[in-house]
Amino acid sequence: MSSYVGVLVSDQWLQSQFTQVELRSLESRFISLKNQNGKVTVGDLPHLMAKLKAFRERYTEEEIKRILSESGSILFDEIDFEVFLRAYLNFQSQATPKQGGTKNSSSFLKATTTTLLHTISESEKASYVVHINSYLGDDPFLNQYLPLDPATNDLFDLAKDGILLCKLINVAVPGTIDERAINTKQVLNPWERNENHTLCLNSAKAIGCTVVNIGTQDLVEARPHLVLGLISQIIKIQLLADLNLKKTPQLVELVDDSQEVEELLSLPPDKVLLKWMNFHLQKAGYKKLVTNFSSDLKDGEAYAYLLNVLAPEHCNPYTLDTKDSTERAKLVLDHAERMGCKRYLTPKDIVEGSSNLNLAFVAQIFHQRNGLSIDSKSVSFAEMMTDDVQTSREERCFRLWINSLGISTYVNNLFEDVRNGWVLLEVLDKISPGSVNWKQATKPPIKMPFRKVENCNQVIRIGKQLKFSLVNVAGNDIVQGNKKLILAFLWQLMRFNVLQLLKNLRSRSQGKEFRDADILNWANKKVKSTGRNSQIESFKDRSLSNGIFLFVLLSAVEPRVVNWNLVTKGESDDEKKLNATYIISVARKLGCSIFLLPEDIMGVNQKMILTLVASIMYWSLQQQIKDAELSPSPATTATTATPDESPAPSVSGEDESSSLSGEVSSLSFDDATSDTTVSSVVENDGNPVEDESLNCKLFTP
């Protein structure tokens, strides 16, 4: 593999917003301007931005200068490359509405929530408030604050403590957050409030939200456009949750053969909703095709036909006869209300073509009455799609992990979406900058099959350069959708990413690669430092199923994060489930970005537990770096910090005079590696043969 590592910036979030191609191009422009002027100032940006392809047809230099002045920027202030990148993102987000919206079919999941002018839709805010009042009105803690008034800023005031957003996530995907981990006092201190928002953001990622543009401080300050952007994603995930063949097998009625079933599987939820809508509109005799949730629904006619075929008993004959669009929209909403749909939008929202609110309204109609039948064909297709439970859990984990990276493509169906190779190339470029030769890659839509093979061949080639175990694996295996091979490759990608993050924090690697055994040794050492005797031999140690070791580890890196009164002995399955659910929420509350499920801990899924422990280790080492930067003397920190004041209290049971380099350099490095290959995983039906003496050596290079 080439030694070139690409353009790197210190802010990981900022790095995630660009491909290497974009970074190289922007850096070249920035350096060129700096060489001309000696430095780059805010005043140089209008001229530079106006020359960029992304903006030259949308802005004049004067418009860019005006926007900068409105944002409070001082024109003579010197800026660095990262500030330039942030300005680029701000202008890009502002440019999207000028083009009529994003082309991404899952725009509500990928749309940026960072804008320069911070405008919000009052109609959407009112709709979300009504939704929150409806679904959380009976919550034991929130009922003292609800219902909220849509006409005020009550929503943003209540969101500042993080409790509302955490509860809303659990409404969207029940069980995501163990509510015992939420800090629910009447008055929270800054540390407790920050914990709630950290838990919220990591849990939002775990259900499929894109939160790369949002930080905990944004939520603490309740910045309206960011809060609404996050709430919008959460609510839409809830409303579109059943729009897939696994949860609603009746959807198979929309297609005629198995090939169309595969196409339906690959569609994002909003496209499935459009397909469902057009299916009923065709039966009702509607002549037009609805292709969006905005302009195609403005006149209200499509709604009238749809509701007439779904609920003819509530039909109003005047709905289609009226010539006034606003009046028709009002009759449509009256019809929907009679069939049990709650009124979340107004006739004005329909006439103005509010895409978010229209999508939510159609989704609500689907939930109330989808008009599909259950027949033998539905059952047979549903049985055909049944996956192994373990495969389904891993598919979910890798899909959510990919979406959390901030790549430009949103993955809806893992096994279908990776087959053209493009998504995998984007992931590789993200975790190993500069590794992808984009000149040899073809961007979707790809009509020629051999182009997909070319993409996937490059994926395999890069995997081998990264020392992945890919014996007898070719790009065509990915193109054909071999699930076991795809999962095996994605596990190696995720594992590589985790180990690279840890390696980047280590001061001296001495030429050694970071290995699973290092993480195991670190975890055992941390637990031992608390005075506990419990140790694990590997990440498949059956004693992990009760969760006690993981609780001790979490408590070791941050003593106050675990409430031991809530921890059970883990003797029965129910107790293990309670512990596992609490562990995941505590880890996210701490700041770990993880995607495993309680069942992964209970069943001791070594791959998922490895990622959990590695995430805890990464957080712990990061905190030590921050502590070292904030305090010249560790002893001073130990004597002056208090639990309520310190954002990163000292690690329990550790000699605080020890430095980060001392801790990581003391890790023992095991050069022994496993030769377990992808092919052997397939041959053994997904159960790899492993070295019992090592922890989770699956796919170790």
Disulfide bonds with the S-S distance in Angstrom:
none
